[in-house]
Amino acid sequence: MKKLQVLIVGILLIITFSAPVVIAADTATITITVTASGTVSISVSPTTWAMGTLALGTYNATSSTYFTLSNDGDVRVDTQINASNSQNWNLVTGTPATDEFKIDTLGTIAITLTTSLQNFKQDLDPVTGNTYQFGLNFTMPTADTSGGVEQTITVTIKAAQG
Amino acid sequence: MSLVGLKNPIIMAVSLMILLATLLIYVPRVISLDNPHYFYGYVYYQNGTGVPAGTVVTLTDDNNGNSMTTTTIDLGNGTTNYYQADLSQIPGSADGDLIIVNCSSNGEVGENSTNINISLGSQQVDVHLEPEVLNISIVPSQWNQGTISLGSENSTSGGYFNLTNQGNVIINVLIKGSNATSDGDIWYLNNTADYNKFAMQYNISSSWNAITTSYASFVTNLNKGNSQLFDLKLIMPTASSTTNQMSFTITFKAVKA
């Protein structure tokens, strides 16, 4: 009973001496929104792969880290990749036949290239982990009607703000 | 030269000398009321009870900013909330001046005002207190910047933002910022811009001051009803892992001065 009386007195004291400050809105905020516009810039190294003379029906592959794709800009990017036909050969995704060849990427992203852009490395950061290493595997035609002319193929990687 | 010809120039010269002498003799002086003139009254809490004896009452001449203080006194009949003050004690007080009587006690604050009117004799000005209110507002409360290049700056100018003390007490205002976020991406508020780090600054006079994630003093002794104009500057990250629209806030907090 005595404890109860002490408690009641304590509560009364608190009520009596609490300053009646009314806080209507003691804080106010400004909300700010912004979207970053950055410079998209990538590079790949090396930029050439001279395979020399290969036997028909065979393939030639780099290591899976032979090429290094780098984000040289200041904003995260998504990339896409494709390859061109050569002067006399056509790029295919199945088993190459006469005057046909195939290119596969090697590494954590394994895709068969086409002449159309396909998604390649995504979210390539400009600072943290700003490189991606990959390789290529080139499959020769089973037959060649060009008479042994050197063929040139271009692999293109395109970047967009990610 | 005839006498008539000299007459007008002499009169003009004498007139100018008299005028000059008058100007030299006149010295503006700050004078108060010549005779005692009393303001008196009672100070009440919001619940109608009187404030205790000894409560400070301040009387300010709004025409010149000068003030005096007095205290409530115990009249001996249980009345403890009576005050009186001789306004001739306020330097520069004059008939017709607006006198603001304010008082605060036990977390309540209030004021009343009236003009000095000597012809009325003593003037009664009661003060009714009310709980202290902390209340601030900012206009505008949004700043949508659109798309800004990384590594660049964007700022407002000309006092674009306006913070107003909407409460009834003098306040100090604190300021802080937040990190910017969007869908799991984050830019950190930093003193300088860097990779995924941006900076914010404010300007209330002529220099830019950094805003951090901790409260810091923004403005002090902002009177009730008064406003503070200011500008903000955003310094974009030098590089970003995201191009999502980022959102963050600048928060202002009022505390009783």
Interface residues (C-beta under 8 A of the other chain):
Chain A: S18 A19 P20 V21 V22 I23 A24 A25 D26 T27 A28 T29 I30 T31 I32 T33 V34 T35 A36 S37 G38 T39 G73 D74 V75 R76 D123 D125 P126 V127 T128 Q161 G162
Chain B: Q46 N106 G107 E108 P131 E132 V133 L134 N135 I136 S137 I138 P140 S141 Q142 W143 N144 Q145 G146 T147 I148 S149 L150 G151 N154 F161 L163 Q166 G167 A180 Y195 N196 L232 L234 M236 P237 T238 A239 S240 S241 T242 T243 N244 Q245 M246 S247 F248 T249 I250 T251 F252 K253 A254 V255 K256
